[in-house]
Amino acid sequence: MTQFNFLNRTSTNFDTQLPLRILYFFALVTVPSWIATSSHAEDNNDPPRMANHFTIIDAQQALNLGPKNLTIYADRPNDPLITNQKLSLQEITFNELPMHLPSIKNGFRYFKNFIHGIEGRALFENVEVQDQAEFWFMALPTNVAVKKAILQMEWFKEGYGGHAQLRFVLDSPIVLISKKGEIQTISGDVVYTLQAIRSINGSQTWGPMTGLTGTFANTYSLASTQHMANIQAGVNFIEQHELNFGQSQRDAMFQYALGYGTQAKERELYNIIFNSCIQAVLDVVNIGDDAVNEWVFNPYSVVKHLNTLKLIKKNISLPSLNKEFNSPVQKLESPENKKMLDYVRANESKITSPIFEDSLRLLAQIILEDRWTLAELELAIESIEEASQAIKANGRDLSTEVLVQKVISAFRKIDPNHPRTLAARSSVLRLVHGLGEILKSNGMQVEDFLLMLSKLNGGL
């Protein structure tokens, strides 16, 4: 049985991969009002490029450690972004429309990059990464009101976790204008969502390490609900919960969402814990009720948190987006994911516990503060996994010192003078001791916590 020295305590069944791989659990999950600055090389004639860095203001409030900034550094700074399917909504003037339209000159606001359709794809047809979304100019009535604000939780049928977004049902239709001047009027039924985007020379793989190391930028998109149903409901399952807000609150939330993309553009960097789709949704909902915690990042905690605040209507049960739009996928469960779903349901109280979430926040914090790059993090995890397998095979104990030395040795093989040979020791020790303090202060048995991580890792 493997043992691990953990803050002068001995625990058994320790998963030596640490909680990093558990972040697959949240793959594809605002920069809210608390995120402020970025550095970005920009030319209006160039395509959007990856920011050099992005700073989250007072981020450690999430860890109850008081105000402190956390900076995300881009893995590929200034790299051109891949924007064929995702762009932030941008407010423009009437004169920037592609053609002169007197009928919408007065009483409207104007935007570009509204998303409605995929070129050459039928309803619910699988969308490939090279496909081109249809970006439209939008004319929105200035006096538009929101009839319903709906939280949508997209649950992945393959793997753990989910994606959050907001649906707004408006009381007026909207006018769309193509770049060629084609015009169509559609229902005022739209979805606001943060979507992470890749860069041309960066990693093309979604995952915990890429989601922690500045590999992706963020977009703040507005799309038709029909479009989102087409690209999501044919693959995954989307729950819908009507939010419990009055007219003025719903309208304020929508107006905030409309303005955020224009402010942020594609300058922000994605982080699976501190700057994801979950925070984007809760940042907008916070406009309706400032008791909403913008720091929640766990998709399994979103509905629970809003229910606690009585912000989800109890007397209304909405159909899934899948059922509403009659998609090929009509339920989340399948023979392939039954084992995974059974585990999540049986352990939901642990998965959504403060101790579990604080542990993952601490991990993300250390990676940002110590500026682990994607390549370094991948090498470190690989060396930890190899050490674990070799030592377990021999039936020997794995100590903190052995773990740290294995990581340092891996860097020395690449470069004897690699600066991470010293930083790795400090960073790994910070992580281990920090997690130990969290577990101890919350009275949770180390064995239970690590067993849970092991179970989740097995489903990835």
N, C-alpha and C positions, 0 to 999 in steps of 0.2 A: 504494500500500500504506500503510495507516494505521500510524503509529508512536506510541509512548507512552513518555514519560520515566518510568522506574521505578527510583528509587534510583540515579541516575547510570548506569543501564544502559538500553539501547535495545532494546525488544522489538517484534516484528512480530505482526500478526494479533491485536491486543489486543481483547478483547470489552469495550467500554466500559461495559457494563451491570454490570460487576464480578460477583463471585460471588453477588449477592443472588438473582437469578432461579433460580440452581441449587437453591435451597432448595425449589422445587417438587418436586424430586427426593425430598424427605423428607416430603411433605405427609401429614397425618394420622398422624404417628408420635408413681410414684414421687415422687411426690415422695419421694425416697429418704430414708434416715436423715440425710442431710446437709442437708436443707432444713428450715428452722425456723420462720420467723415470717411472719405476715400481718396485715394490718389489714382488718377486715371489720365493716360495719354490719349487725347481725343482731338480729332479733326472732323468737322462736320461733313467733309467729303469722303471720309473713310468709313468702312464698316465698323460697328462697335468692337471694342477691344477689351480684353481682360484688364481690370484695375490692377495696380501694383499691390495695393493693400486696402483693407477696409477695417475701420475701428468701430467696435461696439461699445457704446458709452455705458458706464455703470453696470457692466455685464455681471459682475460678481454679486450683485443683489440676488441673483438666482441661487447663489450658494450661501446667502445670508452672511456674507463676509464684508459687507459695506461697499461703498462705491469704488470701483476700479475698472479701468478700461481693458478690453481684450482686443487685440488686433489680429485679423486674419491676413496672412500674406499669401499672395497668389503663387501657385506652383509654376504657372507660365505667364508672368506679367507681360502685358501688352500684346498677348497673342490674339489674333482675330477670333471672334466668337462665331459659332455656328447658329445662325438665326433664321434658317429656312422654315422653321415651324413655330418659333417662339420669339416674341418681341414685346417690350413694355408699351402699354397704351400711352399715347402722347397727345396732349391738347394742342391744337393749332388754331389759326385764324381762318376766317371765311376765304380770304384771298389765297390761302395755301391749298384749297381744294383743287382737284385736277380739272375742273370745268366750272363755268359760271352758272349757278343755279339760283335764279331769283326767288323761286318758291321756298327756299330754305335760308334766305339771307337774314331774316329777322326771326327772333324767338327760338334760336337754336344755339347750342355749343358744338364745337367741331373737334374731332379727334382723328388720329391716324393709328394704324396697326391693330384695328379691331379684327379678331380672327373668326372666320366663318367659312369652313370647308377645307378640304384637302384636294388639290388639283388631281384629277384623274382617278379618284377613289370613290367607290360607292358607299352607301350607308353600312356602317359596322365592318367594313373591309379592313383587314390588318394594315396599319400604317407603318411604312418603312422609314428608316432614319433619313434617307435621301429625298423623301417626298416633300413637296412644297406646299405649305399652308397658303390659304388665300387671305391676304391682308387687305382690309377695306378701310376707306375713310368713313367715318360715322358722323351723322348729324343727330344730336340728341336734344329733344325739347327742353328748354331751360326750366320749365315749370313741371318737369316730370316728377312723379311721386312713386315711392316703393310700396307696392301692395303686400309683398311678402319678402322676408329675408330668411334664407334657408341654409343651414349648415349641411354640406355634403362631405361624407367620409367615404373615400374610395379605399376599399380593402383589397389587397393583392391576393389573387388566387394562388400565386406561386411565391412562397416565402412569407415572412412575417412582416407586419407593419402596414402602414397605409398613408394616404395623402388627404389633406384637408383643403377645402375651397368653399367659397360663398356664392350662393345663387341669389340673384335679385330679380323678382318678378315686378315689372314696372306697369304703370297704368297707361302708358302710351307706346305705340310702335316706334321703331327707330329706322332711320333712312341710311342705307349703305351705298357708297359710291366706289366703284373700282378705279384703278389707276387709268383705265381706258375710258372712264366716264360712264360706265354702265351703272344703272340705278336700280335698286330694289328696296322694298320696305318689308321689314320682318318684325315679328313679335318682339316686344321689349322684355325678353327673357334671357338674362345674361349671367355669366359666371366670372367671378374675380378670383384669380389664383396666382400664387408664386410658382414659377416653374424654373428649375435649374437648367442651365445650358452649358454645353461643352465648348471647348476652344479647339481650333483646328489641329494644333500640335500637342494638345494635352491628352490625358487618358480619356478613352471613350467608354469606360466601364463605371457603372453606378455601384457604389459599395461604401462600407464604413470608412475605409482609409481615404478614398477619394473625397468622401463627404466631410472629412475633418481637416483636410490639408490644402484648402484654397484651390481646388481643381476646377470648380464650376463657378459661373456667375449666376446672378438671379435676374429673372424678368418678372414684371408685375403686369399680367395680361388680363384683358377683358375679351371674352369670346361668347358666341351664342351658346345657349344651353344645348341646342341641337348639335353643334360642333363637338362640345365636350362629351355628350352622350355617344356620338359616333366613334370617338377615339378611345373612350374609357369603358363604356358599358358592354362593348363586344369582347372585352378581355377580363375585366375585373368587376367587382360588385360595389355599387355606390348606394349607401344609406342616405336618407334625407331626414333632417330634423328642422321643423319650423321654429325660428327663434321668437321669443316672447318679448317683443318690443313694440312701443307705440309708434305712430306715424312720424313724429319729429325725430325719434331715435333712428328709425330705419332710413329716413332720408339723409341724416347726418352721416351715417355709416357709409352709404352709397357715395355721397359726395367726397368723403375722405378717400375711399378706394379709387374714385376717378382721378384724383389728384396725385396719388402716390407714384404711379408709373412715370408721370411727367417729371417729378422730382428725382426719382431714383435712376430712371433709364436702365442701362445694363451695367451700372458702375459698382454694384454691390457684389460681394463674394458670398457664396453659399456655405453654410455650416450646418451639419445635421442636428446639432444640439442648440446652437445659439442664433441661427438665422435661416430658418426653414419655412416650409409652407404652413406649418402649425402656428408659428409665431405671426406669420402674415395674416392668417385668419383672426387670431385672437387680438391682434393689434387693432383691426377694424372693429371687432365686437366690443373692444374696450371703449370705443367712442360712444357706444350705446350705454355702457355701464362700466365705470372706472374701477369696479371691484374685480373685473376680469384680470387674471394673472397672465400677463404677456409672456412670461418665461416658461410656461408649459411647453414641452417639446414632444412628449410621448403621445402618439396617436391614440393609444388605448386610454388615455386620461382626459381627452378633450370633452367628450360627452359627459363623463362623470363630473368634471369641473363645472361645466355650464349647468348641469342639473342641480348641483349644490347651490348655485346662485339663482335657481328657478328661472333660467333664461331660455329653457326649451319648453315649448307648449306641451302640456301633459295630455290635454284632451283631444289632440290632433295626431293622427298616425298617418304619415305620408308614405306612399308606395316608394319602393326603390326607384332610382333613375332607370334601372334596367327594365323594370315592369312598366314604368310610365312611357318609355320609348320603345317597348317591345323588342329588346335586344336579344341576341342569341344566348347570352348568359343571364339566367334568371335566378340563380342562387349562388351563395358563396361556397357552400360545401360541395366537394367532389371526392371521389375515391382517392385521388392523388393527394389532397390536402387534409383529409380527415384527421390523421394522426397529429398534425401540426395544430389544427383548430381545437382538438380535444385538449391538447396540452395548454394552449393559451387560456381556454375557458377554465380549466382546473386551477390554473395558477394566476388568474387575473389580479387577485389581491396583492400578490407579491410583485407582479410585473408593474403595477401602478403604485407601488408603495414609495414613500419619500426616500427611503434608504436606497432602493434600486435606482431611482432617478438621480439622486445626489451623487451616486457612484459614477454614473455615466457623465454627469456634468463635470465632475472632478477630472475624469479622464480627458475630456475635450479641452478643459482649461489648461491642463499640463501640456498637451500637445501644442496648443496655441502659444502659450507663454514660452516654451522651450523651442518653438519654431521648428518642429519636426517637419521635414519635407516628405512628400509622398514616397520617394525612392528610399529614404532613410527608414521610414515607418514600415514599409514593406519588407525591407531587409531585417529589421529588428524582429518583426513578427515571425518571419521565416526561421530565424535563428532560435527564437524561443520555442517554436513548434518542434524543431529538430532536436533541441536539447531535451524537451519533454519526452519525446518518443524514445530517444536513446536511453535516458535514465530510467524511465518506466520499464523498458525491456530488461534492464539489468536488476530491477527490483531495489534500486537505491533511492535515497531521499534527494529531493531537489530543494536546495536552500536559496534564499535571496541572493547570496553571493554568487552561487553558480549561475543563476539566471542572468545577473548583471554582467558577469564575465563573458558569457556566451555572446551577448549582444555586442560588447566591446570588441571581442575577437573577430566578429563578423565584419565590423567596420575596418579593423586593422588589415584584414586580408585585402580589402580594396585599396586602402591608403593608410600606411602606418602612422601618418600624421593627421589623419582625419580628426577634425575638432570634436566630432561626436563621440570619440573614444573616451572623453572625459564627461561630456554632457550626458551621454547615455546613462552612465552610472548614477549621476545626480537625478536625472529625470525618472528612471525606473524606480529608484528608491523613494522619490517623492510620491510616485503613484502607489506603491505598495503600502507605505506608511499612511498615506492619506486615506486609502480605502479601509485600512485597518481601524483608523480613528472613527470613520463613519459607521462601520459595523458595530464597534464597541459602544459608541454613544447611543445607538438606536436599539441596542440589546438584541440584535439578530445574530443567530448562530452562523459562523462562517461557513460551516458545512452546507447549511440550507441555501445560502446565497450562491455558493459555487456550484452546487448541484443544479440549481435552476439555470445558471449560465450554461452548464454543460448540456442540459436538455435542449435549450434554445439553439446552441451551436449545432447540435446534431440535426436540426431541421433545416439548416441553411444550405 
